[in-house]
């Protein structure tokens, strides 16, 4: 057996050593994919707020928001203090024979913050687990007598087999086995939703639908449902006793300008809401679903079923303590208000960029601290570019959009020290998702950098991406 790598050695590892170990023990393809961008050839020393500090001394402005995880920014001092306190006092992490004061307090706080009787919480590890737990709860609520769950045609609910069965994004292109009884309807389309309900309604009027899973704001496509659509779906689900699940894994904790996106619409309450990502303050891997009390109690609140849905790491001590503080920070620092202010500044700046670059910017959309810039290369570039691409790549209808948006991501990092990413769900968007602790000057820095990058034009940007990949 070869010598084990120590923590000290890991922290002193070079990029080349990390790439080599990834190729041997993680994934060669990840090295090829990520390593071809500038950020794939750098290692991080530390991070704070909206900034990443590299080992070579450079600072990188992180406008990914950790893909939804870092609303609190990197290493928020209150989050660090809460975890340090837990560790120094040697609090117990997990034990099923003792009640956890952290689970009790966190559940209470969510019930106070959420509307209606969304009172009962469960805390697994990931967003996909929260979605699967919510769907299982809905199925159990109907005692297995109904067999259909509906989701939208652009849904992204996770990559486990269950959550993946409810996901309709091209990102999950491999045909994994599906859980039985799934069906789709068009996002924000009432006629399509009514048709999907009718497909699963017997002549007697009995519905076979036990749950509808819906993102009020689709973070992967930068679209949101209209208030009219959401309220009508709520009414129909109530009339037919269908459990309505809102997936707010990405949009929870203030991201779009309300504590949860559905709370933009007073009086609208789902039967279950899921959360994760920034719920853990950027430090804890924790998720949750919060259910209306009658739904949960009918499904699980009896001695036979009390532990029917459980996991070993449910309510893990340090994670729930961290989430307790993360929620407090989101409330104390008014994350919804911060998102609204960031959104107003982003909207103005991105609108000006779109006016200056009409040949490249097709559309800007979003809400709060979650926006997308949809780019187009113009009429002449795609034909020339496709001739240069391998056949397997050229067949992808999104290939040119991916390359152009990837070129912008690469140029922002290379030329301006700004980290971004792009989303892929039917259309490709440059995702603009700053942490909610970002400052006005950091927003302005990003907008100015994007303006400069787009000023290079599509051909030059694509050529720069090709050069970067060749020299990787």
C-alpha positions as CSV (number, residue, x, y, z in Angstrom):
1,X,0.0,0.0,0.0
2,X,1.4,3.4,-0.9
3,X,1.8,6.1,1.7
4,X,-1.4,8.0,2.6
5,X,-1.6,11.7,1.8
6,X,-1.8,13.9,4.9
7,X,-3.9,17.0,5.4
8,X,-0.8,19.1,5.3
9,X,0.3,17.5,2.0
10,X,-3.2,18.0,0.5
11,X,-3.1,21.7,1.4
12,X,0.3,22.1,-0.2
13,X,-0.6,20.2,-3.4
14,X,0.2,21.7,-6.8
15,X,-2.3,22.0,-9.6
16,X,-0.4,19.4,-11.6
17,X,-0.6,17.0,-8.7
18,X,-4.3,17.6,-8.2
19,X,-5.0,17.0,-11.9
20,X,-3.0,13.8,-11.8
21,X,-4.9,12.5,-8.8
22,X,-8.2,13.5,-10.3
23,X,-7.3,11.6,-13.5
24,X,-6.4,8.5,-11.6
25,X,-9.0,8.4,-8.8
26,X,-11.9,10.8,-9.7
27,X,-12.5,11.5,-13.4
28,X,-10.3,12.1,-16.4
29,X,-13.1,13.8,-18.1
30,X,-13.5,16.4,-15.4
31,X,-9.9,17.4,-15.8
32,X,-10.4,17.7,-19.5
33,X,-13.6,19.8,-19.1
34,X,-12.8,22.1,-16.2
35,X,-9.0,22.1,-16.7
36,X,-9.5,23.8,-20.1
37,X,-10.8,26.9,-18.4
38,X,-8.5,29.3,-16.5
39,X,-10.2,28.4,-13.2
40,X,-9.5,24.8,-13.8
41,X,-5.8,25.5,-13.6
42,X,-5.8,27.5,-10.4
43,X,-6.0,26.5,-6.8
44,X,-7.7,28.5,-4.0
45,X,-5.9,29.6,-0.9
46,X,-8.9,31.0,1.0
47,X,-12.2,32.8,0.4
48,X,-14.2,35.5,2.1
49,X,-17.4,37.3,1.3
50,X,-17.7,37.6,-2.5
51,X,-14.0,37.0,-3.1
52,X,-11.8,34.0,-3.8
53,X,-8.1,34.4,-3.0
54,X,-5.8,32.2,-5.2
55,X,-2.5,30.8,-4.2
56,X,-0.7,33.1,-6.6
57,X,-2.1,36.1,-4.8
58,X,-4.8,37.0,-7.3
59,X,-8.3,37.9,-6.1
60,X,-11.4,36.5,-8.0
61,X,-14.8,38.0,-7.7
62,X,-17.2,35.1,-7.3
63,X,-20.4,35.9,-9.1
64,X,-21.6,32.3,-9.2
65,X,-23.1,32.5,-5.7
66,X,-21.8,29.0,-5.3
67,X,-24.5,27.9,-7.7
68,X,-27.1,28.9,-5.1
69,X,-25.1,27.8,-2.0
70,X,-23.3,31.0,-1.1
71,X,-26.0,33.6,-0.4
72,X,-24.1,34.3,2.8
73,X,-20.8,34.6,0.8
74,X,-17.7,32.7,1.6
75,X,-17.0,32.1,5.3
76,X,-19.5,34.4,6.9
77,X,-18.1,35.3,10.3
78,X,-21.4,34.4,12.2
79,X,-21.5,31.0,10.4
80,X,-17.9,30.3,11.3
81,X,-18.5,31.3,14.9
82,X,-21.5,29.0,15.3
83,X,-19.6,26.0,14.0
84,X,-16.5,26.9,16.1
85,X,-18.7,27.1,19.2
86,X,-20.3,23.7,18.4
87,X,-16.9,22.1,18.0
88,X,-15.2,23.7,21.0
89,X,-18.1,22.7,23.3
90,X,-17.9,19.2,21.9
91,X,-21.6,19.0,21.2
92,X,-22.9,15.7,20.0
93,X,-23.3,15.3,16.3
94,X,-25.8,12.5,15.9
95,X,-27.6,9.9,18.0
96,X,-31.1,8.6,17.4
97,X,-31.8,7.9,21.1
98,X,-31.7,11.6,22.1
99,X,-33.7,14.6,21.0
100,X,-31.8,17.4,19.4
101,X,-32.4,20.9,20.6
102,X,-31.0,22.1,17.2
103,X,-33.7,20.2,15.3
104,X,-36.3,21.4,17.7
105,X,-35.2,25.1,17.4
106,X,-34.7,25.0,13.6
107,X,-38.1,23.4,13.0
108,X,-39.8,26.0,15.2
109,X,-38.0,28.9,13.4
110,X,-39.1,27.7,10.0
111,X,-42.7,27.4,11.2
112,X,-42.5,31.0,12.4
113,X,-41.1,32.3,9.1
114,X,-43.3,30.4,6.7
115,X,-47.0,31.2,6.1
116,X,-50.0,29.2,6.9
117,X,-49.6,25.9,8.7
118,X,-46.3,25.0,7.1
119,X,-45.2,23.7,10.5
120,X,-43.5,20.3,10.2
121,X,-39.9,20.0,9.0
122,X,-37.5,17.2,8.0
123,X,-33.8,17.8,7.4
124,X,-31.8,15.5,5.1
125,X,-28.6,16.4,3.3
126,X,-29.2,17.5,-0.3
127,X,-31.9,19.2,-2.4
128,X,-32.7,16.0,-4.3
129,X,-33.2,14.1,-1.0
130,X,-35.6,16.9,0.1
131,X,-37.6,16.5,-3.1
132,X,-37.7,12.7,-2.8
133,X,-38.8,13.0,0.8
134,X,-41.6,15.4,-0.2
135,X,-42.8,13.2,-3.0
136,X,-42.8,10.1,-0.7
137,X,-44.8,12.1,1.9
138,X,-47.4,12.9,-0.7
139,X,-47.6,9.3,-1.8
140,X,-48.0,8.1,1.8
141,X,-50.6,10.8,2.4
142,X,-52.7,9.1,-0.2
143,X,-51.9,5.7,1.2
144,X,-50.6,4.5,-2.1
145,X,-54.0,4.7,-3.7
146,X,-52.9,7.2,-6.3
147,X,-50.1,6.6,-8.8
148,X,-49.2,9.8,-10.7
149,X,-46.9,12.7,-9.9
150,X,-46.8,15.7,-12.3
151,X,-43.9,18.0,-13.1
152,X,-43.1,20.6,-15.7
153,X,-41.3,20.3,-19.0
154,X,-38.3,22.3,-17.8
155,X,-38.2,21.0,-14.3
156,X,-34.9,20.5,-12.4
157,X,-35.4,18.7,-9.2
158,X,-32.1,16.7,-8.8
159,X,-30.1,13.8,-10.1
160,X,-31.1,10.9,-7.9
161,X,-33.3,8.3,-9.6
162,X,-36.5,9.6,-8.0
163,X,-35.7,13.4,-8.3
164,X,-34.2,12.7,-11.7
165,X,-37.5,11.1,-12.9
166,X,-39.1,14.5,-12.2
167,X,-36.3,16.5,-14.0
168,X,-36.8,17.5,-17.6
169,X,-33.6,19.3,-18.3
170,X,-31.2,18.3,-21.2
171,X,-28.5,18.2,-18.5
172,X,-29.8,14.7,-17.6
173,X,-29.6,13.2,-21.1
174,X,-28.9,9.6,-20.2
175,X,-32.0,7.4,-20.0
176,X,-31.9,6.2,-16.4
177,X,-34.8,4.1,-15.0
178,X,-37.8,6.2,-14.0
179,X,-40.0,5.9,-11.0
180,X,-43.5,4.9,-12.3
181,X,-46.3,7.3,-12.8
182,X,-44.6,10.5,-13.9
183,X,-46.1,12.9,-16.4
184,X,-45.4,16.5,-17.6
185,X,-47.1,19.8,-18.4
186,X,-45.7,22.9,-19.9
187,X,-44.3,25.4,-17.5
188,X,-46.6,28.3,-16.6
189,X,-49.2,27.0,-19.0
190,X,-52.6,26.5,-17.4
191,X,-54.1,24.8,-20.5
192,X,-51.3,22.2,-20.5
193,X,-51.7,21.7,-16.7
194,X,-55.5,21.1,-17.1
195,X,-54.8,18.5,-19.8
196,X,-52.3,16.7,-17.6
197,X,-54.9,16.5,-14.8
198,X,-57.6,15.3,-17.2
199,X,-55.3,12.5,-18.5
200,X,-55.2,11.1,-15.0
201,X,-58.8,11.6,-14.0
202,X,-61.3,8.7,-14.2
203,X,-64.7,9.0,-15.7
204,X,-66.0,9.0,-12.1
205,X,-64.1,12.2,-11.4
206,X,-61.5,10.5,-9.2
207,X,-58.0,11.8,-9.7
208,X,-54.9,9.5,-9.8
209,X,-52.5,12.4,-9.2
210,X,-51.0,12.4,-5.7
211,X,-48.6,15.3,-6.2
212,X,-47.6,18.2,-8.4
213,X,-44.0,19.3,-8.1
214,X,-43.3,22.8,-9.3
215,X,-40.6,25.5,-9.2
216,X,-42.3,28.8,-8.8
217,X,-39.1,30.3,-10.2
218,X,-37.0,28.0,-12.4
219,X,-33.4,28.8,-11.6
220,X,-32.0,26.7,-14.5
221,X,-34.1,28.5,-17.1
222,X,-34.6,31.9,-15.5
223,X,-38.4,31.7,-15.9
224,X,-41.1,32.3,-13.3
225,X,-44.7,31.3,-13.1
226,X,-47.3,34.0,-13.2
227,X,-49.3,34.7,-10.0
228,X,-52.5,33.7,-11.9
229,X,-51.0,30.3,-12.9
230,X,-49.8,29.6,-9.3
231,X,-53.1,30.5,-7.7
232,X,-55.1,28.4,-10.1
233,X,-52.8,25.4,-9.6
234,X,-53.2,25.8,-5.9
235,X,-57.0,26.0,-6.2
236,X,-57.2,22.9,-8.4
237,X,-54.9,20.9,-6.2
238,X,-57.0,21.8,-3.2
239,X,-60.2,20.8,-5.0
240,X,-58.8,17.4,-6.0
241,X,-56.8,16.8,-2.8
242,X,-53.5,16.8,-4.7
243,X,-50.4,17.6,-2.7
244,X,-48.7,20.7,-4.1
245,X,-44.9,20.8,-3.7
246,X,-42.9,23.9,-4.3
247,X,-39.2,23.3,-5.0
248,X,-37.3,26.3,-3.7
249,X,-34.0,24.5,-3.3
250,X,-32.2,27.3,-5.2
251,X,-34.6,30.3,-4.6
252,X,-35.1,30.0,-0.9
253,X,-33.7,32.4,1.7
254,X,-34.1,35.6,-0.2
255,X,-32.5,34.9,-3.5
256,X,-35.3,36.5,-5.7
257,X,-36.3,39.2,-3.2
258,X,-38.7,37.3,-0.9
259,X,-37.7,34.9,1.8
260,X,-39.1,32.1,-0.5
261,X,-40.1,33.0,-4.0
262,X,-43.8,31.9,-3.5
263,X,-44.0,34.5,-0.8
264,X,-44.1,37.2,-3.4
265,X,-47.7,36.2,-3.7
266,X,-49.6,36.8,-0.4
267,X,-52.0,34.0,0.6
268,X,-50.4,31.4,-1.7
269,X,-49.3,28.4,0.4
270,X,-48.0,25.0,-0.9
271,X,-48.6,21.8,0.9
272,X,-44.8,21.2,1.1
273,X,-41.8,23.4,0.3
274,X,-38.3,22.1,-0.2
275,X,-35.1,24.0,0.6
276,X,-31.3,23.5,0.5
277,X,-28.2,25.2,-0.9
278,X,-27.8,28.5,1.1
279,X,-29.9,26.9,3.9
280,X,-26.5,25.7,5.2
281,X,-24.9,29.1,5.2
282,X,-22.2,27.9,2.7
283,X,-20.7,25.5,5.3
284,X,-23.3,22.8,6.0
285,X,-24.6,20.1,3.6
286,X,-28.2,20.3,4.8
287,X,-31.7,20.5,3.1
288,X,-35.2,20.3,4.3
289,X,-38.8,20.0,3.5
290,X,-41.5,21.8,5.4
291,X,-45.0,20.3,5.2
292,X,-48.5,21.6,6.2
293,X,-49.4,20.0,9.4
294,X,-52.5,18.1,8.2
295,X,-50.5,16.5,5.3
296,X,-47.7,15.3,7.5
297,X,-49.8,14.1,10.4
298,X,-52.1,12.1,8.1
299,X,-49.0,10.4,6.5
300,X,-46.5,9.8,9.2
301,X,-47.7,10.9,12.7
302,X,-48.5,7.5,14.2
303,X,-46.4,5.0,16.0
304,X,-46.1,2.6,13.1
305,X,-44.9,5.2,10.6
306,X,-43.0,7.6,12.8
307,X,-39.6,6.4,11.4
308,X,-40.8,5.2,8.0
309,X,-38.9,7.9,6.3
310,X,-35.5,8.5,7.9
311,X,-31.8,8.7,7.2
312,X,-28.7,8.2,9.4
313,X,-27.6,11.8,8.9
314,X,-31.1,13.3,9.4
315,X,-30.7,16.3,11.8
316,X,-26.9,16.0,12.0
317,X,-25.9,18.2,14.9
318,X,-23.3,20.6,13.4
319,X,-25.4,20.9,10.2
320,X,-28.6,21.9,12.0
321,X,-26.7,24.3,14.3
322,X,-25.2,25.9,11.3
323,X,-28.6,26.2,9.5
324,X,-30.0,27.7,12.7
325,X,-27.5,30.5,12.4
326,X,-27.7,30.7,8.6
327,X,-31.5,31.4,8.9
328,X,-30.9,34.0,11.6
329,X,-28.4,35.8,9.4
330,X,-30.8,35.8,6.5
331,X,-33.4,37.4,8.7
332,X,-31.2,39.8,10.6
333,X,-29.3,41.0,7.5
334,X,-32.6,41.2,5.5
335,X,-31.5,38.9,2.6
336,X,-34.7,39.5,0.7
337,X,-34.1,43.3,0.8
338,X,-30.5,42.8,-0.2
339,X,-31.6,40.7,-3.2
340,X,-34.1,43.4,-4.3
341,X,-31.4,46.1,-4.1
342,X,-28.9,43.9,-6.0
343,X,-31.6,43.1,-8.5
344,X,-32.4,46.7,-9.2
345,X,-28.7,47.5,-9.8
346,X,-28.2,44.4,-12.0
347,X,-31.3,45.2,-14.0
348,X,-30.1,48.7,-14.8
349,X,-26.6,47.6,-15.6
350,X,-27.5,44.6,-17.7
351,X,-30.1,46.6,-19.6
352,X,-27.5,49.1,-20.6
353,X,-25.1,46.3,-21.7
354,X,-27.9,44.8,-23.8
355,X,-28.5,48.2,-25.5
356,X,-24.7,48.5,-26.3
357,X,-24.4,45.0,-27.6
358,X,-27.6,44.2,-29.5
359,X,-25.9,41.8,-31.9
360,X,-24.7,39.6,-28.9
361,X,-27.3,40.0,-26.2
362,X,-30.6,38.3,-27.1
363,X,-32.4,38.7,-23.8
364,X,-31.8,39.6,-20.1
365,X,-34.2,38.2,-17.6
366,X,-34.4,37.3,-13.9
367,X,-35.4,38.6,-10.5
368,X,-33.5,39.8,-7.4
369,X,-29.9,38.3,-7.2
370,X,-30.6,35.7,-9.9
371,X,-30.4,36.9,-13.5
372,X,-29.5,35.3,-16.9
373,X,-28.0,36.8,-20.0
374,X,-28.9,34.9,-23.2
375,X,-26.4,35.4,-25.9
376,X,-26.5,35.0,-29.7
377,X,-23.4,34.8,-32.0
378,X,-25.2,36.4,-35.0
379,X,-26.1,34.9,-38.3
380,X,-22.7,34.2,-39.8
381,X,-20.7,32.6,-37.0
382,X,-22.7,29.4,-36.4
383,X,-22.3,28.0,-39.9
384,X,-18.6,28.6,-40.0
385,X,-18.2,27.3,-36.4
386,X,-20.2,24.1,-36.9
387,X,-17.9,23.2,-39.8
388,X,-15.0,23.2,-37.4
389,X,-16.7,21.1,-34.6
390,X,-16.6,17.3,-34.3
391,X,-19.8,15.7,-35.7
392,X,-20.9,14.5,-32.2
393,X,-20.7,18.1,-30.9
394,X,-22.1,19.8,-33.9
395,X,-25.3,17.7,-33.7
396,X,-26.1,19.4,-30.3
397,X,-28.5,22.2,-31.2
398,X,-27.1,24.2,-28.2
399,X,-23.5,23.7,-29.3
400,X,-22.9,27.2,-30.6
401,X,-24.7,28.9,-27.6
402,X,-22.7,26.7,-25.2
403,X,-19.4,27.7,-26.8
404,X,-20.2,31.4,-27.0
405,X,-21.4,31.5,-23.4
406,X,-18.4,29.4,-22.3
407,X,-16.2,31.9,-24.2
408,X,-17.7,34.8,-22.2
409,X,-17.2,32.8,-18.9
410,X,-13.5,32.2,-19.9
411,X,-12.9,35.8,-20.9
412,X,-14.5,37.2,-17.7
413,X,-12.2,35.0,-15.6
414,X,-9.0,35.4,-17.7
415,X,-9.2,39.2,-18.4
416,X,-11.1,40.5,-15.4
417,X,-10.8,37.9,-12.5
418,X,-14.5,37.3,-12.3
419,X,-16.0,33.8,-11.9
420,X,-19.3,33.0,-13.6
421,X,-21.1,29.9,-15.0
422,X,-23.8,29.1,-17.5
423,X,-27.0,27.3,-17.1
424,X,-28.3,24.7,-19.5
425,X,-32.1,24.1,-19.8
426,X,-33.5,24.2,-23.4
427,X,-31.7,27.6,-23.7
428,X,-28.2,28.6,-22.5
429,X,-27.8,31.5,-20.2
430,X,-24.8,33.2,-18.6
431,X,-26.0,33.0,-14.9
432,X,-25.5,36.2,-12.9
433,X,-26.0,35.1,-9.3
434,X,-24.0,37.1,-6.8
435,X,-24.0,36.3,-3.1
436,X,-26.4,38.4,-1.2
437,X,-23.5,40.0,0.7
438,X,-22.2,41.5,-2.5
439,X,-21.7,45.3,-2.5
440,X,-22.7,47.9,-5.1
441,X,-19.2,48.4,-6.3
442,X,-18.8,44.7,-6.9
443,X,-22.0,44.7,-9.0
444,X,-20.7,47.6,-11.0
445,X,-17.3,45.9,-11.5
446,X,-19.1,42.8,-12.9
447,X,-21.3,44.9,-15.3
448,X,-18.3,46.9,-16.6
449,X,-16.3,43.7,-17.1
450,X,-19.2,42.0,-19.0
451,X,-19.5,45.1,-21.2
452,X,-15.8,45.0,-22.0
453,X,-15.9,41.3,-22.8
454,X,-18.9,41.5,-25.1
455,X,-17.1,44.4,-26.8
456,X,-14.7,41.8,-28.2
457,X,-17.4,40.4,-30.5
458,X,-18.4,36.8,-31.0
459,X,-15.6,35.8,-33.4
460,X,-12.8,37.1,-31.1
461,X,-14.4,35.5,-28.0
462,X,-14.7,32.1,-29.7
463,X,-11.1,32.3,-31.0
464,X,-10.0,33.1,-27.4
465,X,-11.8,30.1,-26.1
466,X,-10.2,27.9,-28.7
467,X,-6.7,29.2,-27.9
468,X,-7.3,28.7,-24.1
469,X,-8.4,25.1,-24.7
470,X,-5.4,24.4,-27.0
471,X,-2.9,25.7,-24.4
472,X,-4.6,24.0,-21.5
